[in-house]
């Protein structure tokens, strides 16, 4: 009789434990859904409140960490160039994004979204410091995004503004444009581990745009890559295609504050197409071999 009672008590305890875990997971799902909806409404602080609670309840759930990284990143990207924090503060924020991505990877090494945000954090650190001063990171940034593509991240926000498969192609398209092609020569490529490729840049941006044709940023970045490649390799048809994209995106709906910035930057690029190769939303990049040699 006592053994039977002990057995029944064990069954009850196991059932209660399963119920508690299920309730906790459901709570995390609800908090995550609330956070996602607020993020889509550009209510980033409110989104963070729900996300922080989800992380507290479910600290081993990988996707919560890239979502937190995304909020920090968008809070900065939504600001015009002249309104961004000082360099030291920016670098601190991007290091926080990278730490969150690292935690995401630690929990799920085969999560393409985690790898995407790892590369984003390092890439933005690079453009903040200056591409030529950050070439030592280039191979790892490229590797993060190539791995993300191989893992085929499936996340897409309901409004289409985040499509992680498209976003990774978009990121690589920018990478191959701003990393100089003169690095491809011996022994620089062997030292740095990678180099730029303007043709690859255009190809990756076309693949990104195919994922979300109405995305303003995708249209703008394909145009930038076409302007860069078209000028360097004397392809006027690419320059004309780029101008059509830059003019056409003005009629697309602005979903995020950074879309308004991109529309202004599209006008800036049309006014001076020579800035295309070194263009970045956060600041213009110096990419010449002369500047690299001077600062070695």
C-alpha positions as CSV (number, residue, x, y, z in Angstrom):
1,X,0.0,0.0,0.0
2,X,2.8,2.4,0.9
3,X,4.7,1.6,-2.3
4,X,1.5,2.2,-4.3
5,X,1.1,5.6,-2.6
6,X,4.7,6.5,-3.3
7,X,4.3,5.6,-6.9
8,X,1.1,7.7,-7.3
9,X,2.9,10.6,-5.6
10,X,5.7,10.3,-8.1
11,X,3.3,10.3,-11.0
12,X,1.6,13.4,-9.6
13,X,4.9,15.2,-9.2
14,X,6.0,14.3,-12.7
15,X,2.7,15.6,-14.1
16,X,3.0,18.8,-12.1
17,X,6.5,19.4,-13.4
18,X,5.4,18.8,-17.0
19,X,2.5,21.3,-16.5
20,X,4.8,23.9,-15.0
21,X,7.3,23.6,-17.9
22,X,4.5,23.7,-20.5
23,X,3.0,26.8,-18.8
24,X,6.4,28.4,-18.8
25,X,7.0,27.7,-22.5
26,X,3.5,29.0,-23.4
27,X,4.2,32.2,-21.4
28,X,7.5,32.7,-23.3
29,X,5.6,32.2,-26.6
30,X,3.0,34.8,-25.6
31,X,5.7,37.3,-24.4
32,X,7.7,36.7,-27.6
33,X,4.6,37.3,-29.8
34,X,3.8,40.5,-27.9
35,X,7.3,41.6,-28.3
36,X,7.3,40.9,-32.1
37,X,4.1,42.8,-32.6
38,X,5.4,45.8,-30.8
39,X,8.7,45.6,-32.8
40,X,6.7,45.7,-36.0
41,X,4.9,48.8,-34.7
42,X,8.4,50.5,-34.1
43,X,7.7,50.4,-30.3
44,X,11.2,49.2,-29.5
45,X,11.3,50.0,-25.8
46,X,7.9,48.3,-25.2
47,X,9.0,45.4,-27.3
48,X,12.1,45.0,-25.1
49,X,10.0,44.9,-22.0
50,X,8.3,41.7,-23.1
51,X,11.5,40.3,-24.5
52,X,13.4,40.8,-21.3
53,X,10.7,39.0,-19.4
54,X,10.8,36.1,-21.9
55,X,14.5,35.8,-21.5
56,X,14.1,35.8,-17.7
57,X,11.6,32.9,-17.9
58,X,13.3,31.0,-20.7
59,X,17.0,31.8,-20.5
60,X,18.0,28.8,-22.7
61,X,15.7,29.8,-25.7
62,X,18.1,30.8,-28.5
63,X,15.8,33.0,-30.6
64,X,15.2,35.4,-27.8
65,X,18.8,36.5,-27.9
66,X,18.9,37.4,-31.6
67,X,15.6,39.3,-31.2
68,X,17.2,41.3,-28.4
69,X,20.2,42.0,-30.6
70,X,17.9,43.1,-33.4
71,X,16.2,45.7,-31.1
72,X,19.5,47.2,-30.1
73,X,20.6,47.4,-33.7
74,X,17.4,48.9,-35.0
75,X,17.3,51.5,-32.3
76,X,20.6,52.8,-33.7
77,X,19.9,52.3,-37.4
78,X,16.7,54.3,-37.1
79,X,18.7,57.4,-36.3
80,X,20.1,59.7,-39.1
81,X,23.9,59.9,-39.3
82,X,24.1,63.2,-37.5
83,X,21.9,62.0,-34.6
84,X,23.8,58.8,-33.8
85,X,25.7,58.4,-30.5
86,X,29.4,59.0,-30.2
87,X,31.7,56.3,-31.6
88,X,32.6,54.8,-28.2
89,X,28.9,54.4,-27.3
90,X,28.2,52.9,-30.7
91,X,31.0,50.4,-30.4
92,X,29.7,49.4,-26.9
93,X,26.2,48.8,-28.3
94,X,27.5,46.7,-31.2
95,X,29.6,44.6,-28.7
96,X,26.4,44.0,-26.8
97,X,24.7,42.9,-30.0
98,X,27.6,40.5,-30.7
99,X,27.5,39.1,-27.1
100,X,23.8,38.4,-27.6
101,X,24.5,36.7,-30.9
102,X,27.3,34.6,-29.3
103,X,24.8,33.5,-26.6
104,X,22.3,32.6,-29.3
105,X,25.0,30.5,-31.1
106,X,26.1,28.9,-27.8
107,X,22.5,27.7,-27.4
108,X,21.9,26.7,-31.0
109,X,25.0,26.5,-33.2
110,X,22.8,25.6,-36.3
111,X,20.6,28.6,-36.1
112,X,21.1,30.8,-39.2
113,X,19.5,33.8,-37.5
114,X,22.1,33.7,-34.7
115,X,24.9,33.6,-37.3
116,X,23.3,36.5,-39.3
117,X,23.3,38.7,-36.2
118,X,26.8,37.8,-35.3
119,X,28.0,39.1,-38.6
120,X,25.8,42.2,-38.4
121,X,27.3,43.1,-35.0
122,X,30.9,42.7,-36.3
123,X,30.1,44.3,-39.6
124,X,28.7,47.4,-37.9
125,X,31.7,47.6,-35.6
126,X,33.8,47.5,-38.7
127,X,32.0,50.4,-40.5
128,X,32.0,52.4,-37.3
129,X,35.7,52.0,-36.8
130,X,36.3,52.3,-40.5
131,X,36.6,49.4,-43.0
132,X,40.3,49.8,-43.5
133,X,40.9,49.7,-39.7
134,X,38.8,46.6,-39.3
135,X,40.0,44.3,-42.1
136,X,41.2,41.8,-39.4
137,X,37.5,41.0,-38.8
138,X,36.6,40.6,-42.4
139,X,37.1,36.8,-42.7
140,X,35.0,36.1,-39.6
141,X,32.2,38.5,-40.7
142,X,32.1,36.8,-44.2
143,X,32.2,33.3,-42.6
144,X,29.3,34.1,-40.3
145,X,27.1,35.2,-43.2
146,X,28.1,32.3,-45.5
147,X,27.3,29.9,-42.7
148,X,23.9,31.6,-42.1
149,X,23.1,31.2,-45.8
150,X,24.0,27.5,-45.7
151,X,21.7,27.1,-42.7
152,X,18.8,28.7,-44.7
153,X,17.3,30.8,-41.8
154,X,13.5,30.7,-42.2
155,X,12.4,33.6,-40.1
156,X,10.3,36.3,-41.8
157,X,8.4,39.0,-40.0
158,X,4.7,39.2,-40.8
159,X,5.2,42.6,-42.5
160,X,8.1,41.3,-44.6
161,X,10.5,43.8,-43.2
162,X,12.8,41.1,-41.8
163,X,13.5,38.1,-44.0
164,X,16.6,36.5,-42.6
165,X,17.5,34.6,-45.7
166,X,17.1,37.8,-47.7
167,X,18.8,39.8,-45.0
168,X,21.9,37.6,-45.2
169,X,22.2,38.0,-48.9
170,X,21.8,41.8,-48.4
171,X,24.5,41.8,-45.8
172,X,26.9,39.9,-48.0
173,X,26.1,42.2,-50.9
174,X,27.3,45.1,-48.8
175,X,30.3,43.2,-47.6
176,X,31.6,42.4,-51.0
177,X,31.1,46.0,-52.1
178,X,32.9,47.8,-49.2
179,X,35.7,45.3,-48.7
180,X,38.3,46.4,-51.3
181,X,39.0,44.3,-54.4
182,X,42.7,45.3,-54.3
183,X,42.9,42.9,-51.3
184,X,42.5,40.0,-53.7
185,X,46.2,40.3,-54.7
186,X,49.0,38.2,-53.1
187,X,49.9,38.4,-50.2
188,X,47.0,40.6,-48.9
189,X,44.3,38.0,-49.4
190,X,46.4,35.4,-47.7
191,X,46.9,37.8,-44.8
192,X,43.3,39.2,-44.5
193,X,41.6,35.9,-45.5
194,X,39.1,37.4,-47.9
195,X,38.6,40.3,-50.4
196,X,36.0,42.3,-52.1
197,X,34.1,41.3,-55.2
198,X,31.8,43.9,-56.9
199,X,30.2,41.4,-59.2
200,X,29.3,39.1,-56.2
201,X,27.9,42.2,-54.5
202,X,25.4,42.8,-57.3
203,X,24.5,39.1,-57.4
204,X,23.8,38.9,-53.7
205,X,21.7,42.1,-53.7
206,X,19.6,40.7,-56.6
207,X,18.9,37.6,-54.6
208,X,18.0,39.7,-51.6
209,X,15.6,41.8,-53.6
210,X,14.0,38.7,-55.1
211,X,13.0,37.8,-51.5
212,X,11.3,41.1,-50.7
213,X,10.8,43.3,-53.9
214,X,9.0,46.1,-51.9
215,X,11.8,46.5,-49.3
216,X,13.3,50.0,-49.7
217,X,16.7,49.0,-48.2
218,X,17.0,46.1,-50.7
219,X,16.2,48.3,-53.6
220,X,18.7,51.0,-52.5
221,X,21.5,48.5,-51.8
222,X,21.1,46.8,-55.2
223,X,21.3,50.3,-56.8
224,X,24.4,51.1,-54.8
225,X,26.2,47.9,-55.9
226,X,25.2,48.5,-59.5
227,X,26.5,52.1,-59.4
228,X,29.8,50.9,-57.9
229,X,30.2,48.0,-60.3
230,X,29.0,50.0,-63.3
231,X,31.4,52.9,-62.7
232,X,34.4,50.7,-62.0
233,X,33.9,48.4,-65.0
234,X,32.3,51.0,-67.3
235,X,28.9,49.5,-67.7
236,X,26.5,52.4,-68.3
237,X,23.5,50.1,-68.4
238,X,24.0,49.2,-64.8
239,X,24.2,52.8,-63.8
240,X,20.9,53.5,-65.6
241,X,19.3,50.5,-63.8
242,X,20.6,51.8,-60.5
243,X,19.1,55.3,-61.1
244,X,15.7,53.7,-61.9
245,X,15.8,51.8,-58.7
246,X,16.8,54.9,-56.7
247,X,14.0,56.9,-58.2
248,X,11.5,54.1,-58.0
249,X,11.9,53.4,-54.3
250,X,10.6,56.8,-53.5
251,X,7.1,55.5,-54.2
252,X,7.5,52.5,-51.9
253,X,5.9,52.7,-48.5
254,X,8.2,53.6,-45.6
255,X,7.7,50.9,-43.0
256,X,10.5,51.7,-40.6
257,X,12.2,55.0,-39.7
258,X,15.3,53.9,-41.5
259,X,13.3,53.7,-44.7
260,X,12.9,57.5,-44.6
261,X,16.7,57.7,-44.2
262,X,17.2,55.4,-47.2
263,X,14.9,57.5,-49.3
264,X,17.0,60.6,-48.4
265,X,20.2,58.7,-49.1
266,X,18.8,57.6,-52.5
267,X,18.6,61.2,-53.4
268,X,22.1,61.8,-52.2
269,X,23.4,59.0,-54.3
270,X,21.6,60.3,-57.4
271,X,23.2,63.7,-56.8
272,X,26.7,62.1,-56.6
273,X,27.0,58.6,-57.9
274,X,30.8,58.6,-57.2
275,X,30.2,57.9,-53.5
276,X,28.6,54.5,-54.2
277,X,31.5,52.1,-53.6
278,X,32.3,53.6,-50.1
279,X,28.6,54.3,-49.2
280,X,27.3,53.0,-45.8
281,X,24.2,54.1,-44.0
282,X,26.2,55.0,-40.9
283,X,29.1,56.9,-42.6
284,X,31.0,57.2,-45.9
285,X,34.0,54.8,-46.0
286,X,37.5,55.4,-47.2
287,X,38.6,52.3,-49.2
288,X,41.7,53.3,-51.1
289,X,45.0,51.4,-51.1
290,X,46.8,54.6,-50.4
291,X,44.8,55.2,-47.3
292,X,45.4,51.6,-46.2
293,X,49.2,52.0,-46.7
294,X,49.3,55.3,-44.8
295,X,47.5,53.9,-41.7
296,X,49.4,50.5,-41.5
